[in-house]
Amino acid sequence: MRLSTLFAGVLLASSLDAGEFTLRSHDLAGQLTKTQEFSGFGCDGKNISPELHWSDAPKGTKSFAVTVYDPDAPTGSGWWHWVVFNIPASVTSLPADFGNTAKKQPISAVQSITDFGKTGFGGACPPVGDRPHRYMFTVHALNVDHLDLDEKASPALVGYMLTMHTIAKSTLVSYYGR
């Protein structure tokens, strides 16, 4: 499995193959902004998902998934902010605000529930005064055309299926504190 991580603009990679599967964003530069902050739970951001694009997916990729996870959330198990899957293999980017499920989107994909209890993107909202949290944006290259799940699937169930079908993944890490 190919894994790579971009920490505040620095790509960290480890690989079992020669690929250079990479996730990037024109909207993220190490630090999230009010644009990507949640609107609710005491946060007053715009809750707009960032533009994401990836390249050099490995041979055998049949679809993609994108997740956003905060391992620093004070829950004991982290917090899932976005879970998108069944992105066609021909797609190599998601536009800004793709996570807004109230809008018609140009790409067909499933956005399942997050730990906010809703589908679509749920932005950053760490507790006031907590150290900045890490938000791990990950694109998964999958060896199946689609996951047989719908928008009601829990992040844990989707995560299990991703683990079973990921052939490569790339992660971009951004930080946010209040």
C-alpha atoms as a printed R data frame, in Angstrom:
    type eleno elety resid chain resno       x      y       z
1   ATOM     1    CA   MET     A     1   0.000  0.000   0.000
2   ATOM     2    CA   ARG     A     2   1.283  3.482  -0.915
3   ATOM     3    CA   LEU     A     3   1.001  6.111   1.814
4   ATOM     4    CA   SER     A     4   2.010  9.757   1.644
5   ATOM     5    CA   THR     A     5   1.317 12.651   3.983
6   ATOM     6    CA   LEU     A     6   1.619 16.398   3.421
7   ATOM     7    CA   PHE     A     7   2.264 18.260   6.699
8   ATOM     8    CA   ALA     A     8   1.818 22.017   6.285
9   ATOM     9    CA   GLY     A     9   3.150 21.899   2.760
10  ATOM    10    CA   VAL     A    10   5.792 19.191   3.274
11  ATOM    11    CA   LEU     A    11   5.115 15.826   1.658
12  ATOM    12    CA   LEU     A    12   6.085 12.830   3.754
13  ATOM    13    CA   ALA     A    13   5.933  9.569   1.863
14  ATOM    14    CA   SER     A    14   6.532  5.912   2.346
15  ATOM    15    CA   SER     A    15   5.915  3.476  -0.440
16  ATOM    16    CA   LEU     A    16   5.880 -0.172  -1.334
17  ATOM    17    CA   ASP     A    17   5.658  0.766  -5.009
18  ATOM    18    CA   ALA     A    18   7.141  3.419  -7.291
19  ATOM    19    CA   GLY     A    19   4.024  5.606  -7.451
20  ATOM    20    CA   GLU     A    20   3.771  9.201  -6.329
21  ATOM    21    CA   PHE     A    21   0.074  9.401  -5.442
22  ATOM    22    CA   THR     A    22  -0.301 12.952  -4.107
23  ATOM    23    CA   LEU     A    23  -3.122 15.039  -2.619
24  ATOM    24    CA   ARG     A    24  -2.961 18.839  -2.847
25  ATOM    25    CA   SER     A    25  -5.242 21.839  -2.341
26  ATOM    26    CA   HIS     A    26  -5.270 25.409  -3.607
27  ATOM    27    CA   ASP     A    27  -7.302 26.355  -0.501
28  ATOM    28    CA   LEU     A    28  -5.159 24.819   2.255
29  ATOM    29    CA   ALA     A    29  -1.729 26.055   3.272
30  ATOM    30    CA   GLY     A    30  -1.153 24.292   6.573
31  ATOM    31    CA   GLN     A    31  -3.742 26.300   8.505
32  ATOM    32    CA   LEU     A    32  -7.516 26.130   8.074
33  ATOM    33    CA   THR     A    33  -9.428 29.422   8.045
34  ATOM    34    CA   LYS     A    34 -12.918 30.620   8.973
35  ATOM    35    CA   THR     A    35 -13.935 29.423   5.500
36  ATOM    36    CA   GLN     A    36 -13.402 25.800   6.600
37  ATOM    37    CA   GLU     A    37 -14.678 26.337  10.166
38  ATOM    38    CA   PHE     A    38 -17.970 24.664  11.099
39  ATOM    39    CA   SER     A    39 -21.146 26.716  11.532
40  ATOM    40    CA   GLY     A    40 -22.658 25.396  14.775
41  ATOM    41    CA   PHE     A    41 -21.473 23.774  18.039
42  ATOM    42    CA   GLY     A    42 -20.338 27.272  19.118
43  ATOM    43    CA   CYS     A    43 -18.409 27.899  15.876
44  ATOM    44    CA   ASP     A    44 -19.426 30.568  13.363
45  ATOM    45    CA   GLY     A    45 -17.431 29.720  10.239
46  ATOM    46    CA   LYS     A    46 -18.599 29.354   6.647
47  ATOM    47    CA   ASN     A    47 -18.356 25.526   6.659
48  ATOM    48    CA   ILE     A    48 -17.042 25.348   3.088
49  ATOM    49    CA   SER     A    49 -15.038 22.284   2.119
50  ATOM    50    CA   PRO     A    50 -11.725 23.121   0.429
51  ATOM    51    CA   GLU     A    51 -10.804 22.389  -3.170
52  ATOM    52    CA   LEU     A    52  -8.838 19.133  -3.340
53  ATOM    53    CA   HIS     A    53  -6.972 17.554  -6.253
54  ATOM    54    CA   TRP     A    54  -4.826 14.468  -6.587
55  ATOM    55    CA   SER     A    55  -2.504 12.945  -9.129
56  ATOM    56    CA   ASP     A    56  -0.578  9.787  -9.982
57  ATOM    57    CA   ALA     A    57  -3.088  7.261  -8.677
58  ATOM    58    CA   PRO     A    58  -1.734  3.730  -8.903
59  ATOM    59    CA   LYS     A    59  -2.678  1.281 -11.638
60  ATOM    60    CA   GLY     A    60  -5.716 -0.699 -10.633
61  ATOM    61    CA   THR     A    61  -7.561  2.293  -9.135
62  ATOM    62    CA   LYS     A    62 -11.272  1.819  -9.787
63  ATOM    63    CA   SER     A    63 -12.678  4.607  -7.581
64  ATOM    64    CA   PHE     A    64 -11.698  7.116  -4.902
65  ATOM    65    CA   ALA     A    65 -12.841  8.142  -1.436
66  ATOM    66    CA   VAL     A    66 -12.030 11.290   0.556
67  ATOM    67    CA   THR     A    67 -12.122 11.550   4.334
68  ATOM    68    CA   VAL     A    68 -11.377 14.283   6.856
69  ATOM    69    CA   TYR     A    69 -10.514 13.182  10.376
70  ATOM    70    CA   ASP     A    70  -9.481 15.066  13.533
71  ATOM    71    CA   PRO     A    71  -7.484 12.707  15.777
72  ATOM    72    CA   ASP     A    72  -7.177 15.437  18.449
73  ATOM    73    CA   ALA     A    73 -10.902 15.817  19.197
74  ATOM    74    CA   PRO     A    74 -11.571 15.296  22.928
75  ATOM    75    CA   THR     A    75 -13.735 12.226  22.368
76  ATOM    76    CA   GLY     A    76 -11.357  9.345  22.939
77  ATOM    77    CA   SER     A    77 -11.911  8.273  19.337
78  ATOM    78    CA   GLY     A    78 -11.319 11.403  17.234
79  ATOM    79    CA   TRP     A    79 -13.921 13.071  14.997
80  ATOM    80    CA   TRP     A    80 -14.925 12.385  11.388
81  ATOM    81    CA   HIS     A    81 -15.591 15.662   9.552
82  ATOM    82    CA   TRP     A    82 -16.192 14.363   6.020
83  ATOM    83    CA   VAL     A    83 -16.723 10.979   4.404
84  ATOM    84    CA   VAL     A    84 -17.069 10.831   0.592
85  ATOM    85    CA   PHE     A    85 -16.883  7.647  -1.472
86  ATOM    86    CA   ASN     A    86 -17.812  6.157  -4.849
87  ATOM    87    CA   ILE     A    87 -15.932  8.954  -6.592
88  ATOM    88    CA   PRO     A    88 -15.365  7.683 -10.167
89  ATOM    89    CA   ALA     A    89 -11.781  6.784 -11.113
90  ATOM    90    CA   SER     A    90 -11.911  9.420 -13.884
91  ATOM    91    CA   VAL     A    91 -12.293 12.203 -11.275
92  ATOM    92    CA   THR     A    92  -9.100 13.749  -9.867
93  ATOM    93    CA   SER     A    93 -10.469 16.733  -7.961
94  ATOM    94    CA   LEU     A    94 -13.312 18.033  -5.826
95  ATOM    95    CA   PRO     A    95 -14.224 21.722  -6.123
96  ATOM    96    CA   ALA     A    96 -14.540 24.016  -3.118
97  ATOM    97    CA   ASP     A    97 -17.918 23.573  -1.373
98  ATOM    98    CA   PHE     A    98 -18.388 20.074  -2.809
99  ATOM    99    CA   GLY     A    99 -19.252 19.066   0.765
100 ATOM   100    CA   ASN     A   100 -22.432 21.166   0.679
101 ATOM   101    CA   THR     A   101 -25.047 18.460   0.125
102 ATOM   102    CA   ALA     A   102 -27.820 21.064  -0.271
103 ATOM   103    CA   LYS     A   103 -26.269 22.122  -3.605
104 ATOM   104    CA   LYS     A   104 -26.350 20.119  -6.825
105 ATOM   105    CA   GLN     A   105 -22.787 18.928  -7.356
106 ATOM   106    CA   PRO     A   106 -20.973 18.295 -10.658
107 ATOM   107    CA   ILE     A   107 -19.628 14.910  -9.524
108 ATOM   108    CA   SER     A   108 -21.651 11.872  -8.545
109 ATOM   109    CA   ALA     A   109 -20.453 10.477  -5.199
110 ATOM   110    CA   VAL     A   110 -21.878  9.438  -1.832
111 ATOM   111    CA   GLN     A   111 -21.369 11.738   1.160
112 ATOM   112    CA   SER     A   112 -22.283  9.790   4.264
113 ATOM   113    CA   ILE     A   113 -22.879 10.956   7.805
114 ATOM   114    CA   THR     A   114 -20.122 12.474   9.891
115 ATOM   115    CA   ASP     A   115 -19.715 12.673  13.641
116 ATOM   116    CA   PHE     A   116 -21.889 15.802  13.476
117 ATOM   117    CA   GLY     A   117 -24.739 13.408  12.571
118 ATOM   118    CA   LYS     A   118 -25.225 14.937   9.110
119 ATOM   119    CA   THR     A   119 -24.051 14.190   5.591
120 ATOM   120    CA   GLY     A   120 -21.530 16.371   3.802
121 ATOM   121    CA   PHE     A   121 -18.625 18.450   5.048
122 ATOM   122    CA   GLY     A   122 -18.509 19.469   8.703
123 ATOM   123    CA   GLY     A   123 -15.722 21.976   9.241
124 ATOM   124    CA   ALA     A   124 -13.233 22.401  12.047
125 ATOM   125    CA   CYS     A   125 -14.583 23.318  15.486
126 ATOM   126    CA   PRO     A   126 -12.047 22.530  18.209
127 ATOM   127    CA   PRO     A   127 -12.803 23.644  21.771
128 ATOM   128    CA   VAL     A   128 -11.775 27.226  22.580
129 ATOM   129    CA   GLY     A   129  -8.323 27.274  24.182
130 ATOM   130    CA   ASP     A   130  -7.444 23.728  23.109
131 ATOM   131    CA   ARG     A   131  -4.169 23.323  21.257
132 ATOM   132    CA   PRO     A   132  -4.612 23.468  17.451
133 ATOM   133    CA   HIS     A   133  -6.096 20.249  16.128
134 ATOM   134    CA   ARG     A   134  -4.849 18.277  13.120
135 ATOM   135    CA   TYR     A   135  -7.327 17.855  10.264
136 ATOM   136    CA   MET     A   136  -6.267 14.932   8.092
137 ATOM   137    CA   PHE     A   137  -7.603 15.222   4.542
138 ATOM   138    CA   THR     A   138  -7.056 11.827   2.887
139 ATOM   139    CA   VAL     A   139  -7.764 10.557  -0.609
140 ATOM   140    CA   HIS     A   140  -7.990  6.774  -0.942
141 ATOM   141    CA   ALA     A   141  -7.423  4.953  -4.249
142 ATOM   142    CA   LEU     A   142  -9.701  1.909  -4.156
143 ATOM   143    CA   ASN     A   143  -9.609 -1.436  -5.948
144 ATOM   144    CA   VAL     A   144 -13.421 -1.522  -6.368
145 ATOM   145    CA   ASP     A   145 -15.779  0.536  -8.560
146 ATOM   146    CA   HIS     A   146 -18.002  1.360  -5.611
147 ATOM   147    CA   LEU     A   147 -18.666  0.550  -1.982
148 ATOM   148    CA   ASP     A   148 -22.084 -0.985  -1.401
149 ATOM   149    CA   LEU     A   149 -22.979  1.652   1.191
150 ATOM   150    CA   ASP     A   150 -25.232  4.710   1.224
151 ATOM   151    CA   GLU     A   151 -25.374  8.134   2.892
152 ATOM   152    CA   LYS     A   152 -26.553  6.551   6.154
153 ATOM   153    CA   ALA     A   153 -23.320  4.563   6.587
154 ATOM   154    CA   SER     A   154 -21.386  5.439   9.728
155 ATOM   155    CA   PRO     A   155 -17.815  6.725   9.466
156 ATOM   156    CA   ALA     A   156 -16.607  3.549  11.209
157 ATOM   157    CA   LEU     A   157 -18.317  1.299   8.660
158 ATOM   158    CA   VAL     A   158 -16.996  3.332   5.730
159 ATOM   159    CA   GLY     A   159 -13.542  3.305   7.350
160 ATOM   160    CA   TYR     A   160 -13.652 -0.474   7.606
161 ATOM   161    CA   MET     A   161 -14.574 -0.807   3.931
162 ATOM   162    CA   LEU     A   162 -11.856  1.682   2.954
163 ATOM   163    CA   THR     A   163  -9.278 -0.339   4.872
164 ATOM   164    CA   MET     A   164 -10.359 -3.464   2.965
165 ATOM   165    CA   HIS     A   165 -10.152 -1.786  -0.465
166 ATOM   166    CA   THR     A   166  -7.473  0.943  -0.313
167 ATOM   167    CA   ILE     A   167  -4.488  0.288  -2.571
168 ATOM   168    CA   ALA     A   168  -2.902  3.702  -1.949
169 ATOM   169    CA   LYS     A   169  -3.686  6.848  -0.010
170 ATOM   170    CA   SER     A   170  -2.326 10.343   0.351
171 ATOM   171    CA   THR     A   171  -2.957 12.715   3.249
172 ATOM   172    CA   LEU     A   172  -2.734 16.476   3.590
173 ATOM   173    CA   VAL     A   173  -2.700 17.723   7.202
174 ATOM   174    CA   SER     A   174  -3.924 21.183   8.190
175 ATOM   175    CA   TYR     A   175  -4.269 22.713  11.656
176 ATOM   176    CA   TYR     A   176  -6.913 24.803  13.356
177 ATOM   177    CA   GLY     A   177  -7.334 26.281  16.831
178 ATOM   178    CA   ARG     A   178  -9.709 28.776  18.442
